[in-house]
Amino acid sequence: MASSEWTAALLRDAIARLNRRLRQTRPLGELTQSQLSALTSLDLAGALTPRELADAERVQPPTMTRIVSKLEERGLVQRIPHPTDGRQVILSTTESGRSVLAVNRRARDAWLGSQIAVFGAEERETLRRAAEIVDRISRA
């Protein structure tokens, strides 16, 4: 296996394990992973149509309709009329939705911060630089 392919495999596996572990830190009894993911995508985008959100989450529109309904029932998402197409709506997060996301982020950050804290300054700097590189890869 070529060096870049070997590095890619190591990185992929490490990110998958870390992502799985971070998902386990979310507060219990809150949202499902699908609901949290959709709420996060919507918050990052600012506002999306249900179809755009389904596409972003790579799910079928009927699945997204169920997810959005649950989020709306909890007051985490709001629907507003589309400015140019009366058949459409625009979805956006509510203040409560942003609060739920903040609580989830703090839980993940606290766990990850406690794991990073055991490393020395040099390893923490390496992780910081690696995070910048992974971010660049994710934006390519």
Buried (B, 14 or more C-beta within 10 A) or exposed (E): EEEEEEEEEEBEEEEEEEEEEBEEBBEEEEBEEBBBBBBBBBBEBEBBBBEBBBBBBEBEEEBBEEBBEBBBEBEBBBEEEEEEEEEBBBBBBBEBBBEBBEEBEEBBEEBBEEEEEEEEEEEEEEBEEEEEEEEEEEEE
